[in-house]
Amino acid sequence: MTANDVNIRPATSNDVATMVTLERECPTAAHWTEKQYQNLFATTAARLESLVLIAEETTVAPTSSESSAVLGFLVGRRVHSEWELENIVVAPSARRKCLGKRLVEALLDRAERTHSESVFLEVRESNTAARLLYEKAGFQLTGRRKSYYVNPSEDAVVYSRSLR
């Protein structure tokens, strides 16, 4: 599998159970409740202010039936003239294949198309793989939030990318 074999598509409420399962496999992900994910699709306003994307690999079996496997997802939210990357998860088996990069690029594309000023995010200080991804995508370190994360307690590193 390469990143080119993966489709990035808008998520639907039918994807929530799979998103929760995938997120639970990834200790460095932001852990949300199923209700929090469902709320992303609950109202028109929520759908308009959020970007929820699925990265999935689609395969065609010899019997001509098609199946797909969700390999990752991203949740972003528009806050006035900015976007926040709230959660991004890539399955452990699919890492280092540019899926995270493609998901982040899709968020940046949406932010630019909505004439937003910037995109920001927080990430666990110890999550070096994610931090490298964000830095390669042009994000700059802009701050720190002491003891932002729990279980285990850890600082958050804040990144921002200006779009103007």
N, C-alpha and C positions, 0 to 999 in steps of 0.2 A: 504494500500500500504506500502511495505517495500522497502528498497534499492535493495533487491534481485529481486523484481518484475519489476525493471527498467533496460532497455537496454541502454548501453553507446555505441554510434556508431559515425563514422565520419559524420560530417555535409556535406551537399551539398549546392550549390547555391539555390536550391529549399527551403531550410530551412530559408533563410534570412528574409523573411517577418514575420515568426513566431518568430524568434530571436528578431527582432526589437520590436514586440508587447510585448513579455515577458520582455525585458529589460526596456521598458517604464513603466511597472508595479512595477519596483523595483528602488526606489529613490537612493539607495546607489550604484547602478551599474554604471560603466563607460558608459556614454551615447555617442553612436556613431551614425553616419548617416547611412542610408541604403546603400549608396555608399561605405562607409568604410567597411561594412560587405561584400558587393559584391566584393570588391577588394581582399578579402581573397581567392577568387576562380578565379580571373581574368587571371592569368598566371600560367604556370607550376612552375616557380620559387616561386611565392607566395604560391602555394599549398605545395611545398617541404619545405619551411621555416616556415610554419604555422601548427598548430594543432588546428582544430576546431571540437569540440565534442558536441554531442547532448545527453541529458539524456531524454529518453522517456518511458512512461508507455504504454504497449500494452495490449489491452483487446480483448477478443473474445466474440462477442455478441451471444445470443441464436440462431440467424440465421446463425451462423458460419462465419459471416463477422468479419474482424479484423479491429480495429481502434487504433490509437495511440494519445497520448497527450504529447507534449513537456513540460517537467517539469524543464529543465535547460540546460545550455550550458557553454562551456569554450572556450576561445580563448587564445592560446599560440603562441609565436613566437621565433624562434631560432635566436640568435644574436651571431655569431661566436661560442665560446665554451660554451655559456650559453643559457638558455631559460628564457623568460619573460612571466609570467602569466599576460596577458593584460586585460582580462575581464572574470568574472565568474558570472553567474546569476542562481539562483534557485527560482522558483515560490514561492510566499509567502505561498501558500497552501501545498507545498511539503518540507518545511524547517524542520530541525531537524529529518531528516530521512536518513542521511548519503549520500545524493546525492552530496553535495559539496565535501565531503571527497573522494568519488569515482572518481569524475572529477579531483580533484587535484592528486590523486594517478595515474590516467591515464597519466597526464602530467609528473609526476615524472618518471613513467615507460618509456615514450618516451625519456625523457632527458637521462636516464641511457642507453637506447638502442642506443642512438646516441653518447655515450661516452662524454657527456657534463660534464663540471666541476661544474655547479651550476644552480639553478633556483632562480629568483628574482621577486619581485612584489612591487607595491605600493598599499596602501589601505587607505581610509579615516580614520583619527584618531578616529572618533566617531563610526566606524563600529566594535563594540566589538565582535559581533558574527563571523564575518569574521576573525578578528585578532585571536580569540580563535581557529578557524579551522586551520589557518596557523601554529600557535604555536604547536598544537597537531600533525601536520604533520611534525614537526621538523624544521620549519623555525625559524630563529633568527632575532631579531630586529637589523638592521644595520645602520639606519639613519632616517632622517626626511627631507621633502621638504616643506619649508614654503609656505603657500598659494597656494599649487599645484592645488587644486580643486577650481572650481568656481560654483556659484549657488547651494548652498552657498559656500562662500570662506572657505577653511579648509586646514589644513596641511595634507600632506601624510606621512604615516609611511612606511618606506622601510624595507622589509624583504628579507632574502636570505637563501637558504639551499644549503650547499655544498654537492656534490655527490661523492667526493673523500676523 
